[in-house]
Amino acid sequence: MDYVSALVPPTVMAIAFIFLIRTLIKSQGGANKSKEDAAVDSALAQAEATRQADRS
């Protein structure tokens, strides 16, 4: 029975990891993709503007 108790935690973690990756893949794109892209573009533009202002 020691081998069962040794194998249960890694098996549970592997199953949880598979579900996490599956959820991440399914949530990519879709209806929110344009909002996420716009938020990233805005943050990058703001960082670039701050960087340019610091150089001046």
mmJSON file of the N, C-alpha and C atoms, coordinates in Angstrom:
{"data_MODEL":{"atom_site":{
"group_PDB":["ATOM","ATOM","ATOM","ATOM","ATOM","ATOM","ATOM","ATOM","ATOM","ATOM","ATOM","ATOM","ATOM","ATOM","ATOM","ATOM","ATOM","ATOM","ATOM","ATOM","ATOM","ATOM","ATOM","ATOM","ATOM","ATOM","ATOM","ATOM","ATOM","ATOM","ATOM","ATOM","ATOM","ATOM","ATOM","ATOM","ATOM","ATOM","ATOM","ATOM","ATOM","ATOM","ATOM","ATOM","ATOM","ATOM","ATOM","ATOM","ATOM","ATOM","ATOM","ATOM","ATOM","ATOM","ATOM","ATOM","ATOM","ATOM","ATOM","ATOM","ATOM","ATOM","ATOM","ATOM","ATOM","ATOM","ATOM","ATOM","ATOM","ATOM","ATOM","ATOM","ATOM","ATOM","ATOM","ATOM","ATOM","ATOM","ATOM","ATOM","ATOM","ATOM","ATOM","ATOM","ATOM","ATOM","ATOM","ATOM","ATOM","ATOM","ATOM","ATOM","ATOM","ATOM","ATOM","ATOM","ATOM","ATOM","ATOM","ATOM","ATOM","ATOM","ATOM","ATOM","ATOM","ATOM","ATOM","ATOM","ATOM","ATOM","ATOM","ATOM","ATOM","ATOM","ATOM","ATOM","ATOM","ATOM","ATOM","ATOM","ATOM","ATOM","ATOM","ATOM","ATOM","ATOM","ATOM","ATOM","ATOM","ATOM","ATOM","ATOM","ATOM","ATOM","ATOM","ATOM","ATOM","ATOM","ATOM","ATOM","ATOM","ATOM","ATOM","ATOM","ATOM","ATOM","ATOM","ATOM","ATOM","ATOM","ATOM","ATOM","ATOM","ATOM","ATOM","ATOM","ATOM","ATOM","ATOM","ATOM","ATOM","ATOM","ATOM","ATOM","ATOM","ATOM","ATOM","ATOM"],
"id":[1,2,3,4,5,6,7,8,9,10,11,12,13,14,15,16,17,18,19,20,21,22,23,24,25,26,27,28,29,30,31,32,33,34,35,36,37,38,39,40,41,42,43,44,45,46,47,48,49,50,51,52,53,54,55,56,57,58,59,60,61,62,63,64,65,66,67,68,69,70,71,72,73,74,75,76,77,78,79,80,81,82,83,84,85,86,87,88,89,90,91,92,93,94,95,96,97,98,99,100,101,102,103,104,105,106,107,108,109,110,111,112,113,114,115,116,117,118,119,120,121,122,123,124,125,126,127,128,129,130,131,132,133,134,135,136,137,138,139,140,141,142,143,144,145,146,147,148,149,150,151,152,153,154,155,156,157,158,159,160,161,162,163,164,165,166,167,168],
"type_symbol":["N","C","C","N","C","C","N","C","C","N","C","C","N","C","C","N","C","C","N","C","C","N","C","C","N","C","C","N","C","C","N","C","C","N","C","C","N","C","C","N","C","C","N","C","C","N","C","C","N","C","C","N","C","C","N","C","C","N","C","C","N","C","C","N","C","C","N","C","C","N","C","C","N","C","C","N","C","C","N","C","C","N","C","C","N","C","C","N","C","C","N","C","C","N","C","C","N","C","C","N","C","C","N","C","C","N","C","C","N","C","C","N","C","C","N","C","C","N","C","C","N","C","C","N","C","C","N","C","C","N","C","C","N","C","C","N","C","C","N","C","C","N","C","C","N","C","C","N","C","C","N","C","C","N","C","C","N","C","C","N","C","C","N","C","C","N","C","C"],
"label_atom_id":["N","CA","C","N","CA","C","N","CA","C","N","CA","C","N","CA","C","N","CA","C","N","CA","C","N","CA","C","N","CA","C","N","CA","C","N","CA","C","N","CA","C","N","CA","C","N","CA","C","N","CA","C","N","CA","C","N","CA","C","N","CA","C","N","CA","C","N","CA","C","N","CA","C","N","CA","C","N","CA","C","N","CA","C","N","CA","C","N","CA","C","N","CA","C","N","CA","C","N","CA","C","N","CA","C","N","CA","C","N","CA","C","N","CA","C","N","CA","C","N","CA","C","N","CA","C","N","CA","C","N","CA","C","N","CA","C","N","CA","C","N","CA","C","N","CA","C","N","CA","C","N","CA","C","N","CA","C","N","CA","C","N","CA","C","N","CA","C","N","CA","C","N","CA","C","N","CA","C","N","CA","C","N","CA","C","N","CA","C","N","CA","C","N","CA","C"],
"label_alt_id":[null,null,null,null,null,null,null,null,null,null,null,null,null,null,null,null,null,null,null,null,null,null,null,null,null,null,null,null,null,null,null,null,null,null,null,null,null,null,null,null,null,null,null,null,null,null,null,null,null,null,null,null,null,null,null,null,null,null,null,null,null,null,null,null,null,null,null,null,null,null,null,null,null,null,null,null,null,null,null,null,null,null,null,null,null,null,null,null,null,null,null,null,null,null,null,null,null,null,null,null,null,null,null,null,null,null,null,null,null,null,null,null,null,null,null,null,null,null,null,null,null,null,null,null,null,null,null,null,null,null,null,null,null,null,null,null,null,null,null,null,null,null,null,null,null,null,null,null,null,null,null,null,null,null,null,null,null,null,null,null,null,null,null,null,null,null,null,null],
"label_comp_id":["MET","MET","MET","ASP","ASP","ASP","TYR","TYR","TYR","VAL","VAL","VAL","SER","SER","SER","ALA","ALA","ALA","LEU","LEU","LEU","VAL","VAL","VAL","PRO","PRO","PRO","PRO","PRO","PRO","THR","THR","THR","VAL","VAL","VAL","MET","MET","MET","ALA","ALA","ALA","ILE","ILE","ILE","ALA","ALA","ALA","PHE","PHE","PHE","ILE","ILE","ILE","PHE","PHE","PHE","LEU","LEU","LEU","ILE","ILE","ILE","ARG","ARG","ARG","THR","THR","THR","LEU","LEU","LEU","ILE","ILE","ILE","LYS","LYS","LYS","SER","SER","SER","GLN","GLN","GLN","GLY","GLY","GLY","GLY","GLY","GLY","ALA","ALA","ALA","ASN","ASN","ASN","LYS","LYS","LYS","SER","SER","SER","LYS","LYS","LYS","GLU","GLU","GLU","ASP","ASP","ASP","ALA","ALA","ALA","ALA","ALA","ALA","VAL","VAL","VAL","ASP","ASP","ASP","SER","SER","SER","ALA","ALA","ALA","LEU","LEU","LEU","ALA","ALA","ALA","GLN","GLN","GLN","ALA","ALA","ALA","GLU","GLU","GLU","ALA","ALA","ALA","THR","THR","THR","ARG","ARG","ARG","GLN","GLN","GLN","ALA","ALA","ALA","ASP","ASP","ASP","ARG","ARG","ARG","SER","SER","SER"],
"label_asym_id":["A","A","A","A","A","A","A","A","A","A","A","A","A","A","A","A","A","A","A","A","A","A","A","A","A","A","A","A","A","A","A","A","A","A","A","A","A","A","A","A","A","A","A","A","A","A","A","A","A","A","A","A","A","A","A","A","A","A","A","A","A","A","A","A","A","A","A","A","A","A","A","A","A","A","A","A","A","A","A","A","A","A","A","A","A","A","A","A","A","A","A","A","A","A","A","A","A","A","A","A","A","A","A","A","A","A","A","A","A","A","A","A","A","A","A","A","A","A","A","A","A","A","A","A","A","A","A","A","A","A","A","A","A","A","A","A","A","A","A","A","A","A","A","A","A","A","A","A","A","A","A","A","A","A","A","A","A","A","A","A","A","A","A","A","A","A","A","A"],
"label_entity_id":["1","1","1","1","1","1","1","1","1","1","1","1","1","1","1","1","1","1","1","1","1","1","1","1","1","1","1","1","1","1","1","1","1","1","1","1","1","1","1","1","1","1","1","1","1","1","1","1","1","1","1","1","1","1","1","1","1","1","1","1","1","1","1","1","1","1","1","1","1","1","1","1","1","1","1","1","1","1","1","1","1","1","1","1","1","1","1","1","1","1","1","1","1","1","1","1","1","1","1","1","1","1","1","1","1","1","1","1","1","1","1","1","1","1","1","1","1","1","1","1","1","1","1","1","1","1","1","1","1","1","1","1","1","1","1","1","1","1","1","1","1","1","1","1","1","1","1","1","1","1","1","1","1","1","1","1","1","1","1","1","1","1","1","1","1","1","1","1"],
"label_seq_id":[1,1,1,2,2,2,3,3,3,4,4,4,5,5,5,6,6,6,7,7,7,8,8,8,9,9,9,10,10,10,11,11,11,12,12,12,13,13,13,14,14,14,15,15,15,16,16,16,17,17,17,18,18,18,19,19,19,20,20,20,21,21,21,22,22,22,23,23,23,24,24,24,25,25,25,26,26,26,27,27,27,28,28,28,29,29,29,30,30,30,31,31,31,32,32,32,33,33,33,34,34,34,35,35,35,36,36,36,37,37,37,38,38,38,39,39,39,40,40,40,41,41,41,42,42,42,43,43,43,44,44,44,45,45,45,46,46,46,47,47,47,48,48,48,49,49,49,50,50,50,51,51,51,52,52,52,53,53,53,54,54,54,55,55,55,56,56,56],
"pdbx_PDB_ins_code":[null,null,null,null,null,null,null,null,null,null,null,null,null,null,null,null,null,null,null,null,null,null,null,null,null,null,null,null,null,null,null,null,null,null,null,null,null,null,null,null,null,null,null,null,null,null,null,null,null,null,null,null,null,null,null,null,null,null,null,null,null,null,null,null,null,null,null,null,null,null,null,null,null,null,null,null,null,null,null,null,null,null,null,null,null,null,null,null,null,null,null,null,null,null,null,null,null,null,null,null,null,null,null,null,null,null,null,null,null,null,null,null,null,null,null,null,null,null,null,null,null,null,null,null,null,null,null,null,null,null,null,null,null,null,null,null,null,null,null,null,null,null,null,null,null,null,null,null,null,null,null,null,null,null,null,null,null,null,null,null,null,null,null,null,null,null,null,null],
"Cartn_x":[0.809,0.0,0.854,2.103,2.962,3.115,3.119,3.286,2.061,0.879,-0.321,-0.247,0.128,0.224,1.366,2.354,3.446,3.042,2.116,1.733,0.541,-0.238,-1.439,-1.116,-0.238,0.013,0.528,1.502,1.926,0.827,0.006,-1.083,-2.112,-2.462,-3.41,-2.837,-1.567,-0.935,-0.898,-0.626,-0.593,-1.973,-3.003,-4.367,-4.731,-4.377,-4.658,-3.913,-2.67,-1.867,-2.487,-2.963,-3.601,-4.837,-5.651,-6.841,-6.47,-5.399,-4.949,-4.528,-3.715,-3.259,-4.449,-5.373,-6.569,-7.383,-7.539,-8.281,-7.558,-6.246,-5.479,-5.605,-5.539,-5.63,-7.03,-8.055,-9.42,-9.724,-9.09,-9.393,-8.629,-7.736,-7.011,-7.923,-7.847,-8.654,-10.092,-10.978,-12.395,-12.816,-13.911,-14.503,-13.628,-12.858,-12.063,-10.689,-10.352,-9.019,-8.738,-9.692,-9.452,-9.284,-10.043,-9.892,-8.538,-8.097,-6.798,-5.681,-5.782,-4.768,-4.727,-5.883,-5.928,-5.301,-5.535,-4.953,-3.432,-2.929,-1.474,-0.874,-1.518,-1.018,-0.99,-2.013,-2.063,-0.934,-0.712,0.355,1.723,1.926,3.207,3.41,2.351,2.453,2.764,2.14,2.392,3.83,4.315,5.696,6.682,6.397,7.285,7.273,6.111,6.017,6.794,6.693,7.433,8.932,9.331,10.734,11.271,10.468,10.868,10.962,10.035,10.048,11.266,11.675,12.843,14.124,14.164,15.365,15.52,14.406,14.453,14.904],
"Cartn_y":[-1.2,0.0,1.268,1.167,2.348,2.913,2.036,2.527,3.327,2.988,3.741,5.145,5.227,6.542,7.369,6.71,7.435,7.937,7.25,7.629,8.592,8.671,9.512,11.004,11.597,13.043,13.442,12.724,13.128,12.942,11.934,11.708,12.833,13.227,14.326,15.621,15.884,17.092,17.064,15.904,15.79,16.063,15.529,15.764,17.24,17.851,19.279,20.123,19.765,20.492,20.378,19.196,19.0,19.891,19.943,20.796,22.273,22.672,24.061,24.434,23.605,23.871,23.895,22.983,22.92,24.204,24.703,25.943,27.133,27.179,28.279,28.292,27.12,27.039,27.442,26.985,27.324,28.801,29.466,30.872,31.81,31.281,32.121,32.485,33.704,34.132,34.38,34.186,34.36,35.815,36.07,37.405,38.424,37.997,38.945,39.225,38.559,38.721,40.172,40.832,42.211,43.149,42.912,43.753,43.522,42.256,41.957,42.565,42.451,43.029,44.548,45.175,46.623,47.056,46.293,46.626,46.516,45.485,45.311,46.416,46.745,47.817,49.153,49.408,50.645,50.701,49.592,49.55,49.733,49.113,49.265,50.702,51.319,52.706,53.64,53.399,54.235,54.053,52.824,52.569,53.222,53.179,53.798,55.316,55.885,57.34,57.759,56.979,57.281,57.174,56.182,55.995,57.168,57.626,58.751,60.035,60.21,61.408,61.409,60.238,60.153,60.489,60.216,60.504,61.991,62.703,64.133,64.983],
"Cartn_z":[0.0,0.0,0.0,0.346,0.339,-1.069,-2.064,-3.431,-3.873,-3.386,-3.739,-3.139,-1.88,-1.245,-1.839,-2.426,-3.068,-4.453,-5.115,-6.472,-6.536,-5.482,-5.523,-5.669,-4.875,-5.037,-6.428,-7.008,-8.356,-9.406,-9.229,-10.175,-10.09,-8.886,-8.708,-9.274,-9.04,-9.567,-11.095,-11.679,-13.145,-13.737,-13.123,-13.609,-13.481,-12.357,-12.16,-13.192,-13.482,-14.464,-15.852,-16.206,-17.506,-17.618,-16.565,-16.608,-16.668,-16.0,-16.052,-17.467,-18.098,-19.463,-20.42,-20.234,-21.081,-20.959,-19.741,-19.517,-20.144,-20.008,-20.596,-22.115,-22.717,-24.171,-24.641,-23.939,-24.339,-24.16,-23.207,-22.96,-23.892,-24.712,-25.654,-26.815,-27.243,-28.381,-27.971,-28.888,-28.594,-28.576,-27.888,-27.872,-27.16,-26.174,-25.391,-26.0,-27.093,-27.668,-28.059,-28.669,-29.111,-27.916,-26.84,-25.644,-24.991,-24.95,-24.355,-25.184,-26.516,-27.39,-27.252,-27.136,-26.991,-25.668,-24.611,-23.313,-23.357,-24.01,-24.133,-24.983,-26.102,-26.96,-26.221,-25.418,-24.644,-23.617,-22.934,-21.928,-22.577,-23.727,-24.426,-24.908,-25.418,-25.876,-24.717,-23.576,-22.404,-21.913,-21.919,-21.486,-22.44,-23.731,-24.714,-24.568,-24.293,-24.113,-22.87,-21.818,-20.584,-20.838,-21.598,-21.914,-22.744,-23.713,-24.532,-23.701,-22.764,-21.915,-20.996,-20.544,-19.668,-20.415,-21.697,-22.485,-22.757,-22.829,-23.156,-22.009],
"occupancy":[1.0,1.0,1.0,1.0,1.0,1.0,1.0,1.0,1.0,1.0,1.0,1.0,1.0,1.0,1.0,1.0,1.0,1.0,1.0,1.0,1.0,1.0,1.0,1.0,1.0,1.0,1.0,1.0,1.0,1.0,1.0,1.0,1.0,1.0,1.0,1.0,1.0,1.0,1.0,1.0,1.0,1.0,1.0,1.0,1.0,1.0,1.0,1.0,1.0,1.0,1.0,1.0,1.0,1.0,1.0,1.0,1.0,1.0,1.0,1.0,1.0,1.0,1.0,1.0,1.0,1.0,1.0,1.0,1.0,1.0,1.0,1.0,1.0,1.0,1.0,1.0,1.0,1.0,1.0,1.0,1.0,1.0,1.0,1.0,1.0,1.0,1.0,1.0,1.0,1.0,1.0,1.0,1.0,1.0,1.0,1.0,1.0,1.0,1.0,1.0,1.0,1.0,1.0,1.0,1.0,1.0,1.0,1.0,1.0,1.0,1.0,1.0,1.0,1.0,1.0,1.0,1.0,1.0,1.0,1.0,1.0,1.0,1.0,1.0,1.0,1.0,1.0,1.0,1.0,1.0,1.0,1.0,1.0,1.0,1.0,1.0,1.0,1.0,1.0,1.0,1.0,1.0,1.0,1.0,1.0,1.0,1.0,1.0,1.0,1.0,1.0,1.0,1.0,1.0,1.0,1.0,1.0,1.0,1.0,1.0,1.0,1.0,1.0,1.0,1.0,1.0,1.0,1.0],
"B_iso_or_equiv":[0.0,0.0,0.0,0.0,0.0,0.0,0.0,0.0,0.0,0.0,0.0,0.0,0.0,0.0,0.0,0.0,0.0,0.0,0.0,0.0,0.0,0.0,0.0,0.0,0.0,0.0,0.0,0.0,0.0,0.0,0.0,0.0,0.0,0.0,0.0,0.0,0.0,0.0,0.0,0.0,0.0,0.0,0.0,0.0,0.0,0.0,0.0,0.0,0.0,0.0,0.0,0.0,0.0,0.0,0.0,0.0,0.0,0.0,0.0,0.0,0.0,0.0,0.0,0.0,0.0,0.0,0.0,0.0,0.0,0.0,0.0,0.0,0.0,0.0,0.0,0.0,0.0,0.0,0.0,0.0,0.0,0.0,0.0,0.0,0.0,0.0,0.0,0.0,0.0,0.0,0.0,0.0,0.0,0.0,0.0,0.0,0.0,0.0,0.0,0.0,0.0,0.0,0.0,0.0,0.0,0.0,0.0,0.0,0.0,0.0,0.0,0.0,0.0,0.0,0.0,0.0,0.0,0.0,0.0,0.0,0.0,0.0,0.0,0.0,0.0,0.0,0.0,0.0,0.0,0.0,0.0,0.0,0.0,0.0,0.0,0.0,0.0,0.0,0.0,0.0,0.0,0.0,0.0,0.0,0.0,0.0,0.0,0.0,0.0,0.0,0.0,0.0,0.0,0.0,0.0,0.0,0.0,0.0,0.0,0.0,0.0,0.0,0.0,0.0,0.0,0.0,0.0,0.0],
"pdbx_formal_charge":[null,null,null,null,null,null,null,null,null,null,null,null,null,null,null,null,null,null,null,null,null,null,null,null,null,null,null,null,null,null,null,null,null,null,null,null,null,null,null,null,null,null,null,null,null,null,null,null,null,null,null,null,null,null,null,null,null,null,null,null,null,null,null,null,null,null,null,null,null,null,null,null,null,null,null,null,null,null,null,null,null,null,null,null,null,null,null,null,null,null,null,null,null,null,null,null,null,null,null,null,null,null,null,null,null,null,null,null,null,null,null,null,null,null,null,null,null,null,null,null,null,null,null,null,null,null,null,null,null,null,null,null,null,null,null,null,null,null,null,null,null,null,null,null,null,null,null,null,null,null,null,null,null,null,null,null,null,null,null,null,null,null,null,null,null,null,null,null],
"auth_seq_id":[1,1,1,2,2,2,3,3,3,4,4,4,5,5,5,6,6,6,7,7,7,8,8,8,9,9,9,10,10,10,11,11,11,12,12,12,13,13,13,14,14,14,15,15,15,16,16,16,17,17,17,18,18,18,19,19,19,20,20,20,21,21,21,22,22,22,23,23,23,24,24,24,25,25,25,26,26,26,27,27,27,28,28,28,29,29,29,30,30,30,31,31,31,32,32,32,33,33,33,34,34,34,35,35,35,36,36,36,37,37,37,38,38,38,39,39,39,40,40,40,41,41,41,42,42,42,43,43,43,44,44,44,45,45,45,46,46,46,47,47,47,48,48,48,49,49,49,50,50,50,51,51,51,52,52,52,53,53,53,54,54,54,55,55,55,56,56,56],
"auth_comp_id":["MET","MET","MET","ASP","ASP","ASP","TYR","TYR","TYR","VAL","VAL","VAL","SER","SER","SER","ALA","ALA","ALA","LEU","LEU","LEU","VAL","VAL","VAL","PRO","PRO","PRO","PRO","PRO","PRO","THR","THR","THR","VAL","VAL","VAL","MET","MET","MET","ALA","ALA","ALA","ILE","ILE","ILE","ALA","ALA","ALA","PHE","PHE","PHE","ILE","ILE","ILE","PHE","PHE","PHE","LEU","LEU","LEU","ILE","ILE","ILE","ARG","ARG","ARG","THR","THR","THR","LEU","LEU","LEU","ILE","ILE","ILE","LYS","LYS","LYS","SER","SER","SER","GLN","GLN","GLN","GLY","GLY","GLY","GLY","GLY","GLY","ALA","ALA","ALA","ASN","ASN","ASN","LYS","LYS","LYS","SER","SER","SER","LYS","LYS","LYS","GLU","GLU","GLU","ASP","ASP","ASP","ALA","ALA","ALA","ALA","ALA","ALA","VAL","VAL","VAL","ASP","ASP","ASP","SER","SER","SER","ALA","ALA","ALA","LEU","LEU","LEU","ALA","ALA","ALA","GLN","GLN","GLN","ALA","ALA","ALA","GLU","GLU","GLU","ALA","ALA","ALA","THR","THR","THR","ARG","ARG","ARG","GLN","GLN","GLN","ALA","ALA","ALA","ASP","ASP","ASP","ARG","ARG","ARG","SER","SER","SER"],
"auth_asym_id":["A","A","A","A","A","A","A","A","A","A","A","A","A","A","A","A","A","A","A","A","A","A","A","A","A","A","A","A","A","A","A","A","A","A","A","A","A","A","A","A","A","A","A","A","A","A","A","A","A","A","A","A","A","A","A","A","A","A","A","A","A","A","A","A","A","A","A","A","A","A","A","A","A","A","A","A","A","A","A","A","A","A","A","A","A","A","A","A","A","A","A","A","A","A","A","A","A","A","A","A","A","A","A","A","A","A","A","A","A","A","A","A","A","A","A","A","A","A","A","A","A","A","A","A","A","A","A","A","A","A","A","A","A","A","A","A","A","A","A","A","A","A","A","A","A","A","A","A","A","A","A","A","A","A","A","A","A","A","A","A","A","A","A","A","A","A","A","A"],
"auth_atom_id":["N","CA","C","N","CA","C","N","CA","C","N","CA","C","N","CA","C","N","CA","C","N","CA","C","N","CA","C","N","CA","C","N","CA","C","N","CA","C","N","CA","C","N","CA","C","N","CA","C","N","CA","C","N","CA","C","N","CA","C","N","CA","C","N","CA","C","N","CA","C","N","CA","C","N","CA","C","N","CA","C","N","CA","C","N","CA","C","N","CA","C","N","CA","C","N","CA","C","N","CA","C","N","CA","C","N","CA","C","N","CA","C","N","CA","C","N","CA","C","N","CA","C","N","CA","C","N","CA","C","N","CA","C","N","CA","C","N","CA","C","N","CA","C","N","CA","C","N","CA","C","N","CA","C","N","CA","C","N","CA","C","N","CA","C","N","CA","C","N","CA","C","N","CA","C","N","CA","C","N","CA","C","N","CA","C","N","CA","C","N","CA","C","N","CA","C"],
"pdbx_PDB_model_num":[1,1,1,1,1,1,1,1,1,1,1,1,1,1,1,1,1,1,1,1,1,1,1,1,1,1,1,1,1,1,1,1,1,1,1,1,1,1,1,1,1,1,1,1,1,1,1,1,1,1,1,1,1,1,1,1,1,1,1,1,1,1,1,1,1,1,1,1,1,1,1,1,1,1,1,1,1,1,1,1,1,1,1,1,1,1,1,1,1,1,1,1,1,1,1,1,1,1,1,1,1,1,1,1,1,1,1,1,1,1,1,1,1,1,1,1,1,1,1,1,1,1,1,1,1,1,1,1,1,1,1,1,1,1,1,1,1,1,1,1,1,1,1,1,1,1,1,1,1,1,1,1,1,1,1,1,1,1,1,1,1,1,1,1,1,1,1,1]
}}}
